[in-house]
Amino acid sequence: MAATATITDHEKLPDEARMTARLIKRLGFNWELDLRYPTPDPSQKRVQIRAEKHYSPAAEVTKYAAAMARNDAFPPVVVTRDGFLLDGNTRAEAARKNKYPTIPAFILDRDYENAPEQVLRRMHLLGAGFNIRNGRGIDRREITNAVLAVGTGTDYDASQIAKQLGVSAGLVQGVLSEQRARERAEKSGVHVNGSVPTSQLRRLGQAPLNDKPFMALLQLTQDAGLSVTEINEVIKEVKAAGSDEAAMELINQHRADRREQIAEFAAVGKSRPAYSSQLRQRLGFILNYEDNPKALLELNPTMAETHRETVRRAIGVLNAVLEGLDGLLPVDKKD
């Protein structure tokens, strides 16, 4: 380390401190590095980023303490101007274990207490980014909490948050979409904890639906255990409906068509899509080749006859389905 106690010039930083300084700057904070900062007590003033059980595990503290005693280089800890520890819990505990009175620390130019909401969000994003890069990292739930801490009401988009945390933009977008779905549900007095899986909530959170059809689809998902594929199918139909009234009519029709699925889900907690829904999903593969049906030909001579017979049998089943639909649909609804 340098001979002076304080460093403010990036070019004079030791190598192990430079990445931390860049991360701090990226989030809009200024810093100074105090090489003899009084060793923080993480139990007293700490910005909560991780789950409590993951802070300063004893085995990690012992390992760090031994490395410090060997004079191994560690990134400086990070504290706010009013002394809250933002990054470096394990390093601080290791220094305390070794009875070091001081430790190198970056001091941010902002206080934690009474900080504006935007500053607090940036501090949490910064702390989460540090935790992923240093020590044991943070788990998926902690990443989710970090995203939620900064992702609502902030100018940061999913790609910016992802870059800072070192995770995929898809993961961040999924977390934010899930939160949107939860907030819309709670606003209408519907609790979704445990009743709708995360993947379904994330898809619902992405749906460009007004409140009434959104809630109707959410409740159908709860009652029927809709899969993401089934939700996609309904959303596609609803988007083409043109009005909330038409959308509600479609969703209500889906509810009527899925009464067996709803009953089965209520009885055993498992969902089997209606056979009609499964048929549409599978026919979607065929319709992808509507403009190029020759792509579905079997060119292997040894399999051609089997392929032709399979197609003929499938056409027979579909013709029977059409006949049944002709008997159910009004004349003006038939093709």
C-alpha positions in Angstrom: 0.0 0.0 0.0 1.0 3.6 -0.4 2.8 5.6 2.3 0.0 8.2 2.7 -3.1 7.4 4.7 -5.6 8.7 2.1 -5.8 8.2 -1.6 -8.1 10.1 -3.9 -6.4 9.6 -7.3 -7.5 6.4 -9.2 -4.0 6.1 -10.7 -2.4 5.8 -7.3 -4.6 3.0 -6.1 -3.1 -0.4 -5.5 -4.2 -3.0 -8.1 -6.5 -4.9 -5.7 -8.5 -1.7 -5.1 -9.1 -0.6 -8.7 -12.1 -2.7 -9.7 -13.9 -1.6 -6.5 -13.2 2.0 -7.3 -14.6 1.5 -10.8 -17.8 -0.1 -9.5 -18.3 2.8 -7.1 -17.8 5.4 -9.8 -20.1 3.6 -12.2 -23.0 4.0 -9.7 -22.4 7.7 -9.4 -20.5 7.9 -6.1 -17.3 9.6 -5.3 -14.8 8.0 -3.0 -11.6 8.3 -1.0 -9.5 5.4 0.1 -8.5 5.6 3.8 -5.7 3.0 4.4 -6.1 3.2 8.1 -9.8 3.3 8.6 -11.0 2.1 12.1 -12.0 -1.5 11.6 -15.8 -1.6 11.3 -18.0 -3.8 13.5 -20.5 -5.4 11.0 -22.9 -6.1 13.8 -23.3 -2.4 14.5 -23.7 -0.5 11.3 -24.3 -2.4 8.1 -26.3 -2.0 4.9 -28.5 -5.1 4.7 -27.8 -6.8 1.3 -27.6 -10.6 2.1 -29.7 -13.0 4.1 -28.5 -12.8 7.7 -27.3 -16.4 7.7 -24.9 -15.7 4.9 -23.0 -12.9 6.6 -19.4 -13.6 7.6 -19.5 -17.4 7.9 -17.1 -18.6 10.6 -15.0 -20.7 8.2 -14.6 -17.9 5.8 -13.6 -15.5 8.5 -10.9 -17.9 9.7 -9.6 -18.4 6.2 -9.5 -14.6 5.5 -7.8 -13.9 8.9 -5.0 -16.4 8.0 -4.6 -14.8 4.6 -4.4 -11.4 6.1 -1.8 -12.6 8.6 0.3 -13.7 5.5 -0.1 -10.2 4.1 -2.2 -11.4 1.2 -3.9 -8.5 -0.7 -7.6 -7.9 -0.3 -9.9 -5.3 -1.9 -10.7 -2.5 0.6 -14.0 -2.6 2.4 -16.6 0.0 1.4 -18.3 2.2 3.9 -20.7 5.2 3.6 -19.7 8.6 4.9 -21.6 8.0 8.1 -19.9 4.7 8.7 -22.3 2.0 7.5 -20.5 -1.0 6.0 -21.7 -1.6 2.5 -19.2 -4.3 1.4 -16.6 -6.3 3.2 -18.3 -8.0 6.2 -16.1 -11.1 6.1 -12.9 -9.0 5.7 -13.9 -6.7 8.6 -14.6 -9.7 10.8 -11.3 -11.3 9.8 -9.5 -8.0 10.7 -11.3 -7.9 14.0 -10.3 -11.6 14.6 -6.7 -10.6 14.1 -7.2 -7.6 16.4 -6.2 -5.1 13.6 -7.3 -1.6 14.7 -7.6 -0.4 11.1 -8.3 -1.7 7.7 -8.2 -0.1 4.2 -11.6 1.3 3.3 -13.3 3.2 0.5 -15.4 6.0 2.0 -18.4 7.0 -0.2 -19.3 10.7 -0.4 -22.9 10.0 0.8 -24.5 9.1 4.1 -26.7 6.1 4.4 -29.1 7.4 7.1 -31.7 9.7 5.7 -30.4 9.2 2.2 -32.9 9.9 -0.6 -34.6 6.8 -2.1 -32.7 7.0 -5.3 -29.4 7.0 -3.4 -30.5 4.1 -1.2 -31.3 2.1 -4.4 -27.9 2.8 -5.8 -26.2 1.7 -2.6 -28.1 -1.6 -2.5 -27.3 -2.2 -6.2 -23.6 -1.4 -5.5 -23.6 -3.7 -2.4 -25.2 -6.6 -4.3 -22.7 -6.2 -7.2 -19.8 -6.4 -4.7 -21.3 -9.5 -3.0 -21.6 -11.3 -6.3 -18.0 -10.5 -7.2 -16.4 -11.0 -3.8 -16.4 -13.8 -1.2 -19.1 -16.5 -1.6 -21.4 -14.5 -3.7 -25.1 -14.2 -3.1 -27.9 -16.7 -3.9 -30.8 -16.4 -6.2 -33.2 -15.1 -3.6 -30.7 -12.4 -2.6 -30.2 -11.4 -6.2 -34.0 -11.2 -6.5 -34.1 -8.9 -3.4 -31.3 -6.8 -4.8 -33.1 -6.4 -8.1 -36.4 -5.4 -6.4 -34.5 -2.9 -4.2 -33.5 -0.9 -7.2 -35.8 -2.0 -10.0 -39.1 -0.3 -9.0 -39.4 3.4 -9.6 -35.8 3.8 -10.8 -34.2 5.0 -14.0 -32.1 1.8 -14.3 -33.4 -0.7 -16.9 -33.0 -4.4 -16.8 -29.8 -4.4 -18.8 -28.1 -1.8 -16.6 -29.1 -3.7 -13.4 -27.9 -7.0 -14.9 -24.5 -5.4 -15.9 -23.9 -4.2 -12.4 -24.9 -7.4 -10.8 -23.1 -9.6 -13.3 -26.3 -11.6 -14.1 -28.4 -12.0 -17.3 -30.8 -9.3 -18.4 -33.4 -12.1 -18.8 -33.1 -12.9 -15.1 -33.5 -9.3 -14.1 -36.5 -8.8 -16.4 -38.1 -11.9 -15.1 -37.8 -10.7 -11.5 -39.3 -7.3 -12.4 -42.1 -8.9 -14.4 -42.9 -11.2 -11.5 -43.0 -8.2 -9.1 -45.4 -6.3 -11.5 -47.8 -9.3 -11.5 -47.7 -9.5 -7.7 -48.3 -5.8 -7.3 -51.2 -5.8 -9.7 -52.7 -8.8 -7.9 -52.3 -7.3 -4.4 -53.8 -4.1 -5.6 -57.0 -6.0 -6.4 -56.9 -7.9 -3.1 -55.6 -11.2 -4.6 -52.8 -13.1 -2.9 -50.6 -15.2 -5.1 -48.0 -16.6 -2.7 -47.9 -20.3 -3.3 -50.8 -20.4 -5.7 -49.1 -19.3 -8.9 -45.5 -20.5 -9.8 -42.8 -18.0 -10.4 -42.6 -18.7 -14.2 -46.3 -18.1 -14.7 -46.2 -14.9 -12.6 -43.3 -13.6 -14.7 -45.2 -14.3 -17.9 -48.4 -12.6 -16.6 -46.3 -9.7 -15.5 -45.2 -9.2 -19.2 -48.7 -9.4 -20.5 -50.0 -6.1 -22.0 -53.5 -6.4 -20.5 -55.7 -4.0 -18.8 -56.6 -4.7 -15.2 -59.9 -6.5 -15.7 -58.7 -9.1 -18.2 -55.4 -9.4 -16.4 -57.1 -10.3 -13.1 -59.4 -12.7 -14.9 -56.5 -14.5 -16.5 -54.6 -14.5 -13.2 -57.6 -16.1 -11.5 -57.9 -18.7 -14.3 -54.2 -19.5 -13.9 -54.8 -20.0 -10.2 -57.8 -22.2 -10.6 -56.7 -24.3 -13.5 -52.9 -24.4 -12.9 -52.3 -23.0 -16.4 -48.8 -23.6 -17.8 -46.7 -20.8 -19.4 -47.6 -22.3 -22.8 -51.3 -22.1 -22.0 -51.0 -18.6 -20.7 -49.3 -17.6 -23.9 -52.1 -19.1 -25.9 -54.8 -17.1 -24.0 -52.7 -13.9 -24.1 -52.4 -14.2 -27.9 -56.1 -14.5 -28.3 -56.9 -11.7 -25.8 -54.5 -9.3 -27.5 -56.4 -9.9 -30.8 -59.8 -9.4 -29.1 -59.7 -5.6 -29.5 -61.6 -4.6 -26.4 -61.7 -5.5 -22.7 -65.3 -6.8 -23.1 -64.2 -9.2 -25.9 -61.2 -10.2 -23.9 -63.3 -11.0 -20.9 -65.6 -13.1 -23.1 -62.7 -15.1 -24.4 -61.3 -15.7 -20.9 -64.7 -16.7 -19.6 -65.0 -19.1 -22.5 -61.6 -20.6 -21.6 -62.8 -21.0 -18.0 -65.9 -22.9 -19.3 -63.8 -25.1 -21.6 -61.4 -26.0 -18.8 -63.9 -27.0 -16.2 -62.5 -30.5 -16.1 -59.0 -29.1 -15.8 -60.0 -26.8 -13.0 -61.7 -29.6 -11.1 -58.7 -31.9 -11.5 -56.4 -29.2 -10.3 -58.5 -28.5 -7.3 -58.6 -32.2 -6.4 -55.0 -33.2 -6.9 -53.0 -30.0 -7.3 -51.9 -31.1 -10.8 -53.1 -29.7 -14.1 -53.7 -31.4 -17.4 -54.5 -29.0 -20.3 -57.8 -29.7 -22.1 -57.3 -32.0 -25.0 -58.5 -29.2 -27.4 -55.8 -26.9 -26.0 -53.2 -29.6 -26.5 -54.3 -30.2 -30.0 -54.0 -26.5 -30.9 -50.5 -26.5 -29.4 -49.4 -29.4 -31.5 -51.1 -28.1 -34.7 -49.1 -24.9 -34.2 -46.0 -26.9 -35.3 -47.7 -27.9 -38.6 -49.0 -24.4 -39.2 -45.5 -23.1 -39.1 -45.0 -24.8 -42.5 -48.2 -23.5 -44.1 -46.2 -21.7 -46.7 -43.7 -24.6 -47.2 -45.5 -27.9 -46.7 -42.9 -29.8 -48.7 -40.5 -29.3 -45.7 -42.6 -31.9 -43.9 -42.1 -34.6 -46.6 -40.3 -37.8 -45.6 -37.4 -38.2 -48.2 -36.1 -41.4 -46.8 -37.6 -44.1 -49.1 -37.6 -46.7 -46.3 -39.8 -44.5 -44.1 -42.0 -42.9 -46.8 -44.9 -45.4 -46.5 -45.0 -45.2 -42.7 -44.9 -41.4 -42.9 -47.8 -41.3 -45.4 -49.9 -43.7 -43.3 -49.3 -41.6 -40.2 -50.3 -38.4 -42.0 -53.5 -40.1 -43.4 -54.5 -41.3 -39.9 -53.9 -37.8 -38.5 -56.0 -36.3 -41.3 -58.8 -38.7 -40.5 -58.8 -37.7 -36.8 -58.8 -34.0 -37.8 -61.7 -34.5 -40.2 -63.7 -36.0 -37.4 -62.9 -33.1 -35.2 -64.1 -30.7 -38.0 -67.3 -32.6 -38.3 -67.9 -32.3 -34.6 -67.2 -28.6 -34.7 -69.5 -28.1 -37.7 -72.3 -29.6 -35.5 -71.6 -27.2 -32.7 -70.8 -23.9 -34.3 -73.3 -21.5 -35.7 -73.2 -21.2 -39.5 -71.6 -17.7 -39.4 -68.8 -19.0 -37.2 -67.8 -21.9 -39.6 -65.0 -21.6 -42.1 
